[in-house]
Amino acid sequence: MVEDLTWGGVLFALGLFASTFVGSLLIVSLLLITLPPTYFQDDHPRDFWPNLHPALRLAGRIAQNIVGFVLLVVGIILALPGVPGQGILTVLIGIMLLDFPASAGWSARLSAGPTSWQ
């Protein structure tokens, strides 16, 4: 059943779009600003909370990988034609959060642009 299009529904959809757009821009900007200048270098240390108890570091690393995987899947869905959203950027953030040996190289290649893919 198709619902009737009302001004209330249109305004709600526009408000939802605007708030998620601005929110995602703010979050991505904050993430990119807080990255250290040496993040994409191979010799950059990637210690996660080095001063905490090992169990807390493990829990944090597991949570980081879960969030990274979810963002990777959502980014792939958003990158499909016809689906509105910032798919490639979400994929890049998901790869940056995942903790596997090739993630640093992948995120460096994705952030460098199409010329580095050859």
N, C-alpha and C positions, 0 to 999 in steps of 0.2 A: 504494500500500500504506500503510495506516494503522499507525503504530507503537503499541506498547502504552504506556499512560500509567503511568509509574513515579514513585515518590516522588523519586528522583534527578532526573528530568526536571522535575518540578514545582518542586523546590527550586532547580534551575538557572535556570528561567524566572523565578521570584520574585527570585532574586539578580540576574539580568540586568536585570529591570525596576527594582528598587530602585537599583542602581548607576547605570543610565542616567538615572533620574529625579533622583537626588541630583546627579549630575555635570552634567546640563543646568541644574539650578537654580543650582549654583555658577558655572557659566560665564556664564549670563545675569546673575546678580547682579554678578559681577565686571565684565562688560561695561557694565552700567547704572551701576555706581558710578564707573567710570573715564570716563564721558562728561563732557565739560565742561558747565558750566551753560548755556552759550550754544549748545549743539549744534543745537537746533531753531530758532534764529533765522536769518533770511535773510542777515544780514550776518556770520555766523560764518565765519572763514577755514577752508578745507578743504584746506590744504596737507598733503601726505603726505610725511613725512620731508624737511623743507625743507633740511636741512644736508647731505644726502648727494649723491653723484654723480648726474647726471640719468639715467644708465642704470640705476642701482639703484632710483631713484624710479619709473622706468617699469616695471621688473620687479615692484616692490612693488605698483604700481597694477594691473598685469595679474593678479597673484596675488589681490589684493583683489577684483577683479571676478569672477574664476573662483569663488572661495569664496562670494561673494555670490550668483552665479547658481545654484550648487549648493544653497545654503541656501534660495533662493527656490523651486526645483523641489521639494526635499524638503518644505518647508513647505506647498506646495500639495497634495502627496500626503498629508501628515499631516492636512490640514484636511478631507479627504474623510470623509464619514460612515462609521463602522465601522473607521477606521484610528486606533489609539491614538497619541496624541502631542500636542505643543503646536504645532499647525500655524500659527496666526495669529502667535504669537510668533516662530516660525522665519521666516515670511514677512517680518515686520517687520525682523528682524536682517538677512535677505538684502537687503532694499531699502536698509537703512542702509549696507550695504557696497558696493552697486553705485554706480558713478560715472557718473551721467547727470544732466542738469539738473533733472529733476522729482523725483529721489529724496528730496531734503530735504523738499519739500512733501508727498510721499506719506507718508513716515515720520512727519512732524509730524501729519498728519491721522489716521493709524492710531493713533498713541499718544495722541491727544486723546480718542478714544472715539467712539461712534456719533453723538453730537450734532453733530460737525463734518462728518459725511458728507453732510449735506443741502444 
